[in-house]
């Protein structure tokens, strides 16, 4: 009996304890809900909200004349908050009243589904009370402008529920044009080109947006908690769209016709170092061409365009002049168990250094370098380094290759390194470095640093300007410079680039043809790199242009003068007409300038003219095949023209028509500069005429 009482007592105490425990739990619940409710609710919100990046508008890249080369276009994702006050309120009829008209307008705008389909889609979102319903992705700006005025949406976010998320897409309006130089701004890969170099300025400062997590693991923005981004700055480049188009088209034409592997064409403003155009084309698997890499920055063995640097060293050290002699040994020179060959077969032996340069003789350059530097090769290398050929140009592009100028300290230095360096092998240079060197010769010895950006702009005002940078005040003495300029003109007048001549302006430059190794296969595939580096007009240089093209294996056409040269010529012709040629003033007739032929030494024709015009005359009308006439005071004056057979006529003072008649009948090729009367001729009268000789006449 006592045991039963004890059990009952224990049960009673247990029930009391459970009651007390239940009361305590209820009290704690009340305390949490009503006393600490705000705190725990805020904690819950913090676990379901997060600040997310809000991208700034990326700056625009412009050409020098103000045309957009790369810009950001806004696109919009449109969502609907079906729990917005104006829609979710049970008393509201906003959704019902606007559903049909909104569906019709959406169907008309996007034309991707019917009005009935849009109506059903909207009803589904409304019935699910979706807070972040996706209506449309990638809406264009013009479409977004219309959407804002659609039924329901025009009421604003709180009443109409429209949520707008802005994002930007980067586009290059000119597509291929300078694509690799301007670059790419990519989300999942590293930027390239100017987009990469100036990314900090273009990208701006990222903002923040408070986002709340909702059902389905998605986030929707919390209105009123945005930290606005700072938009990026704009970049004004040195590029000219018209010049870029000319360079790109000229290069493309040759690449396609020769089925070349890749190529580049660089156009540089002589006085400043501004890069006005830089075209890069690589052959794709389908045979098309695209700006896939910046070949202007790639280093490789430059070939014969490097001979300019060799000549600078030889002339500066006083070892040779342009008129010194060198034996070309019929284009073949054995040295240290190797043989130097000239690229084109010939039968020349002893010629001037100028002639060897004009003919692009590897033998001539190798012999000269070996003769004067074989005991002190590092002195030759020091000259090349003084010309900055061992350092990148420093242009404002990431990825410029590292050039190489060997010295005897290099492990790969051998007994033939020096002579091979003399004609552009066993050194590494980029086409841009070649352009910088040739531009210095064009700029009377002043070496300019190549650059691509004029200024950085913010809200239309410059925040930073870039000025031309002088790398060297003079790469050589004026005596050396004159000889270099004469040699480079000679290449076009009498040498490997003679086909580039034009009667309208003068060109100076150098061809290059380099055999290129094909990986482990070496040189057996006969892959040649064709190049031409030069400037124009030669008498007043405005632009330097370098063209480098890597040909396909066993290409039928591969010499620099026939592959790279025509690209240069097309660029220079079009630019001369577009940006260089100045209108010539109308020449006022100051007297009579003409020629007349005499037969058997008789001057009856002139006598008849003078008598008919009742004009007195003076001078001789006999003893010469040709005579020039001019007016002196009130008299006709006649001067005999010395024109011995096989010699150059003296045409100074004549008009163009008469000068051309005499010179071309004498068998000369004539290059004309200017308009008016002849004031000078490059070959003096009475000089013996050489085979296929060219003469330049300058007119006032």
Secondary structure, 3 states (H helix, E strand, C coil): CHHHHHHHHHHHHHHHHHHHHHHHHHHHHHHHHHHCHHHHHHHHHHHCEEEEEECCCCCCEECCCCCEEEEEEEEEEEEECCCCHHHHCCCCCHHHHHHHHHHHHHHHHHCCCCHHHHHHHHHHHHHCCCCCEEEEEEECHHHHHHHCCCCCHHHCHHHHCEEEEEEEEEECCCCCCCHHHHCECCCCCCCECHHHHCHHHHHCECEEEEEEECHHHCEEEEEEEEECCECCCEEEECCCHHHHHHHHHHHHHHHHHHCCCEEEEEEEECCCCEEEEEEEEEECCCCCEECCCCHHHCEECCHHHHHHHHHHHHHHCCCCCCCCEEECHHHEEEECCEEEECCCCCCCCEEEHHHHHHCCCHHHHHHHHHHHHCCCHHHHHHHHHHCCCCCCCCCCCCCCCCCECCCCCCCCCCCCHHHHHHCCCCCEEEHHHHHHHHHHHHCCCCEECCECEEEEEECCEEEEECCCCEEECCCCCHHHHHHHHHHHHHHHHHCCCHHHCCCCCCEEEEEEEEEECCHHHCCCCCEEEEEEEEEECCCCCCEEEEEEEECCCCCCCCCHHHHHHHHHHHHHHHHHHHHHCCCCCCCCCCCCCEEEECECCECHHHHHHHHHCCCCEEECCCCCCEEEEEEECCEEEEEECCCCCCECCCCCCCEHHHHHHHHHHCCCEEEEECCCEEEEECCCCCCECCCCCEEEEEEC
